[in-house]
């Protein structure tokens, strides 16, 4: 019975030499799949839209705050009819709004005719308009430094309209006004 086992050709063959299993290269993280590109593009778009919406909201909030402050000044003037206080309040509001609209222009130190020239130059509209440099605009220079009981004679409604037109108009960027 052992004889057939010796004659079996499969048993007399030399053992097979098997090679090791070769695994494929690990999957690289680059190039990224298209889904990741879409995700990155969507995130960038969301961030850009967020900043644009935020800037629009802040600008509108600034306009709302300025309008509310202007209305408060008008109501206070209607109640007291104090022209000196009106001119002081409008001067302060213009200065604050201007510093907010143009934070890099170093306008906080502008005084006198340079301040009025700056207001005229940043107002959109006719470039020939020199409303703040007129007599009514000069009130804004004098009023903040007068004693509280000093009575000023000027047309309050014209000053309110002038300041209101500057505060509510779109503003153009200008270079810093040099002292004359």
C-alpha positions in Angstrom: 0.0 0.0 0.0 2.9 2.2 0.4 4.0 1.7 -3.1 1.3 3.8 -4.8 2.2 6.7 -2.5 5.8 6.6 -3.7 4.7 6.7 -7.3 2.5 9.7 -6.8 4.0 12.5 -8.8 2.7 15.3 -6.6 4.6 14.0 -3.6 7.9 13.7 -5.4 7.9 17.3 -6.6 10.2 19.7 -4.9 8.5 22.2 -2.6 7.2 25.4 -4.2 9.0 28.6 -3.5 6.3 31.2 -2.6 7.0 34.9 -2.5 5.9 37.1 0.4 2.6 39.0 0.0 3.3 42.5 -1.4 0.8 45.0 -0.1 0.0 48.0 -2.2 1.5 51.4 -1.4 -0.4 53.2 1.4 -3.0 55.6 0.2 -1.5 59.1 0.0 -3.4 62.1 1.5 -2.4 64.1 -1.6 -4.1 64.7 -4.0 -7.2 65.3 -2.0 -10.5 63.9 -3.2 -12.9 66.3 -4.9 -15.2 66.3 -1.9 -12.5 67.8 0.3 -11.9 70.6 -2.3 -15.6 71.4 -2.2 -15.6 71.4 1.6 -12.6 73.8 1.7 -14.2 76.1 -1.0 -17.4 76.1 0.9 -15.7 77.1 4.2 -13.7 79.9 2.5 -17.0 81.1 0.9 -18.8 81.0 4.2 -16.0 83.0 5.9 -16.0 85.6 3.2 -19.8 86.0 3.3 -19.6 86.2 7.1 -17.1 89.1 7.0 -19.1 90.9 4.3 -22.4 90.6 6.2 -20.6 91.7 9.4 -19.2 94.8 7.8 -22.6 95.7 6.3 -24.2 95.2 9.7 -21.6 97.3 11.5 -22.0 100.1 8.9 -25.8 100.1 9.2 -25.5 100.0 12.9 -23.2 103.0 12.8 -25.7 104.9 10.6 -28.5 104.0 13.0 -26.5 105.2 16.0 -25.6 108.5 14.3 -29.2 109.0 13.3 -30.4 108.3 16.8 -27.9 110.7 18.3 -28.8 113.4 15.8 -32.5 113.0 16.6 -31.6 113.2 20.3 -29.8 116.5 19.7 -32.7 117.8 17.7 -35.2 116.9 20.5 -33.0 118.4 23.1 -32.8 121.7 21.1 -36.6 121.7 20.6 -37.0 121.4 24.3 -34.4 124.0 25.4 -33.9 126.3 22.4 -30.3 126.6 23.6 -28.3 127.4 20.4 -25.0 127.2 22.2 -25.6 123.7 23.4 -26.9 122.7 20.0 -23.7 123.9 18.3 -21.6 122.1 20.9 -23.5 118.8 20.5 -23.4 118.9 16.7 -19.7 119.7 16.8 -19.0 116.7 19.1 -21.2 114.4 17.0 -19.4 115.5 13.8 -16.0 114.9 15.3 -17.0 111.4 16.6 -18.6 110.4 13.4 -15.7 111.6 11.4 -13.2 109.7 13.5 -15.4 106.6 13.1 -15.7 107.0 9.3 -12.0 107.8 8.8 -10.1 106.1 11.6 -6.7 106.2 9.8 -6.8 109.9 8.7 -5.5 111.3 11.9 -8.3 113.9 12.1 -8.6 114.1 15.8 -6.0 116.9 15.9 -7.5 119.0 13.1 -8.7 122.4 14.3 -9.9 125.6 12.9 -10.2 126.0 9.1 -8.4 122.7 8.6 -11.3 120.9 10.4 -13.9 122.7 8.3 -11.9 122.1 5.1 -11.8 118.4 6.0 -15.5 118.2 6.5 -16.1 119.9 3.1 -13.7 117.7 1.4 -15.2 114.4 2.7 -18.8 115.3 1.9 -20.0 113.7 -1.3 -21.6 115.9 -3.8 -20.4 119.1 -5.5 -16.7 119.6 -5.0 -17.3 123.4 -5.2 -19.4 123.3 -2.0 -17.7 125.0 0.9 -20.7 124.9 3.3 -18.7 124.2 6.5 -16.2 127.0 5.6 -19.1 129.5 5.5 -20.3 131.6 8.4 -22.7 128.9 9.6 -19.8 126.4 9.7 -17.7 128.8 11.7 -20.2 128.4 14.6 -18.9 124.8 15.0 -15.4 126.2 15.7 -16.5 128.8 18.3 -19.3 127.1 20.2 -17.4 124.3 22.0 -15.1 126.8 23.6 -17.6 129.4 24.8 -19.0 129.5 28.3 -22.3 127.7 28.8 -24.4 130.8 29.3 -23.2 132.5 26.1 -26.0 133.1 23.6 -25.1 132.6 19.9 -27.0 134.2 17.1 -27.3 131.9 14.0 -29.9 130.0 12.1 -30.1 126.8 14.0 -32.1 125.0 11.3 -29.5 125.7 8.7 -26.8 124.4 11.0 -28.8 121.2 11.7 -29.5 120.7 8.0 -25.8 121.2 7.2 -24.6 118.7 9.8 -27.4 116.3 9.0 -26.5 116.3 5.3 -22.9 115.5 6.1 -23.8 112.8 8.6 -26.3 111.0 6.3 -24.4 111.3 3.0 -22.0 108.8 1.7 -18.4 109.8 2.4 -15.5 109.8 0.0 -11.9 109.0 1.1 -9.4 111.9 0.9 -5.9 112.4 1.9 -5.1 114.2 5.1 -5.6 117.9 4.8 -2.3 119.8 5.3 -2.2 122.9 7.5 -2.2 126.1 5.5 
